[in-house]
């Protein structure tokens, strides 16, 4: 079993660390429905994970998903150019060409 020694310096560092955490963390109260709270609880990776950590992780995932790749942006721009140039077909034209109507 690993051992460690607590001396006055390590205790002071720990107190300082806790003090910094206390002053850098802002406490807020938000209202959540029971469903949302349960959904957040289901997203926890372990029983001790905080709601803040879960929310931060979910926000990071959604922010990463919102970034469009260069290929997607290029395809969108090509589609807009096709529309402007009149290279479009109505749904009816496509259905007729495919023999669906």
Secondary structure as GFF3:
##gff-version 3
##sequence-region A 1 101
A	DSSP	alpha_helix	8	24	.	.	.	ID=ss1
A	DSSP	alpha_helix	34	42	.	.	.	ID=ss2
A	DSSP	alpha_helix	51	65	.	.	.	ID=ss3
A	DSSP	alpha_helix	70	84	.	.	.	ID=ss4
A	DSSP	alpha_helix	91	97	.	.	.	ID=ss5
###
